[in-house]
Amino acid sequence: MTEHLLAFSRDLPTRPEVIDTSKALRDVADLLGRSFPSGIRIILRLEDGLWPIRVDAAQFELALLNVGLNARDAMPDGGVLEIEARN
């Protein structure tokens, strides 16, 4: 994680590529779901035919994981994390 934060601060080169947005979001939601306690549900709302995006896949995943883990920490008594993506 430190390496990624330093990359942002130093403008280290990224490796942008075109990725399947729906698949990337599903993969992150699955990973988060395995780290969440049973009292927190994840709802994924993805528009059909979601456009691919050009992004550094590792940084995109890391950013989503950080947001998800922060959300988990903010819900000590349980709750719902909704992830939505539209074109």
GIURHU-V536432 format. One record per helix or strand of 2 or more residues. SS is the DSSP state (a for helix, b for strand). FROM is the first residue (numbers start at 1). LEN is the number of residues. If there is no record, write none. Layout:
{{SS:FROM:LEN} {SS:FROM:LEN}}
This chain:
{{a:2:9} {b:16:4} {a:21:15} {b:40:7} {b:53:4} {a:57:17} {b:79:7}}
